[in-house]
Amino acid sequence: MREGSIRSDIELQAPVAIAVGAGFKREITSLTAMQNFLKEWPPATQDESYITALRSCEAARAGEIDLDKARQAFLVFAKKAGIEWTGADPVVKLREAKIRRSRARESRTQNRHVPG
């Protein structure tokens, strides 16, 4: 890649999955999608990893770094921001935890009433 040449949108070889909303998965599939997501990130939570990810996207667009380096910077940002997709659906996890608590309460209640 020639240094200083501006690149149009580039598809990522492997999309970046992030968690948005109430356990919904969003796949970031291109350089433009990464940049747009970062530009919409709340200013109050823009930390060093955010700045690195945004600058990396800009450098990839300019052809100064490989797209994979920008993707890696975005992944670091996502992890630090707590939005990295882990594959675990939070709604399902909360439901499972509620069921476990309910069963534990039932078990304790039954054990108290067992004649001894």
N, C-alpha and C positions, 0 to 999 in steps of 0.2 A: 504494500500500500504506500502510495506516495504521501510524504508528509505534507500537511497543509491542504490536502484535497478534502472537500466537504462531501460526506457520504449521505445519500438519501436513506430512507428507513431500511434497516437491515433486520432480517428475521434471526432470532436466536436459534442456535442448533438444538438447544434443550430449553424449553420454557421454564420460567421461574414461577413456582406456585406459592401464593401467599394467602393468608387467611384474612378475609374481610367480613365485616358485619358479624352476624350471629353464627359463626362457624361456616361461612360460605367460602369456597375456594375460588380464587381468581388466578388465571394463568397470564403471566406477562410474556408475550411471544416475540417482542421486537424492541429495538433500541428506542424508538419513539415512545412505545408503551411504558418502558422503564422511566424515561425522562418525564413523561406526562404524569405518571404516578408520583414521582418525586416532587414535581412542581406543585402538586396538590396537597402535599404533606403539610400538616399544621406547623406554622412557624415556631410556635412555642416548644415543639419537640424536635426541632432540627438540630441534631448533635453532630459530632465529628464524623461519625459513620455516614450520616446523611450527606454531609458536605463532600466527603470522599466519593460516595456513590454518584452524586450529581456531577462532580468534576470528571469522574471517570467516564460517564456517559458522554459528556461534552468532548473529552479527549478521543473517545472511540469514534464519535461522529466526524471529528476532524482528521481521523486516520493516524493519530499520534500513539494510540495503544490498540491492542487487539480487543475485539468485542468481548472475548471471554474474560478479560481482566475487568471490564466494566460490569459484566454479569456477576463475577465473583464479588466485586465491591457492593453490588446491589444485594447479594445474598447476605453479606456481613451486616449491612444496614437492616435487612428484614429480620435477621436473627436478633440483633440488639434492640430493635423496635418491638419485638415480640409478635411479629406477624408472619414468621416463617411457617409455611404449611408443614405440619407434621404428619398429616394423614389421619389424625384423630379428630373426629367430629365432636366439638365441645358439647353440643346438645345431647348426643348419645352418652358421652362421658358423665355429664351431670345426671342424666336419667339413671345410668348404671349405679352411680354413687348413691342416689336417692333410694334405689331398690335395696342396695346393700345395707344402708342405714335402717331402712324399714325392717328388713329381715333380722338384723342384729337386735333391734328393739323387741320384735316378736319373740326372739329366742330368749332374751333376758326376762321378759314377762312370763313366758312359759316355765322357765327354770325357777322363778320365784314361787309359782303356784303348785309345784310338784310336791305331793305329800311325802314326807320323809321320815 
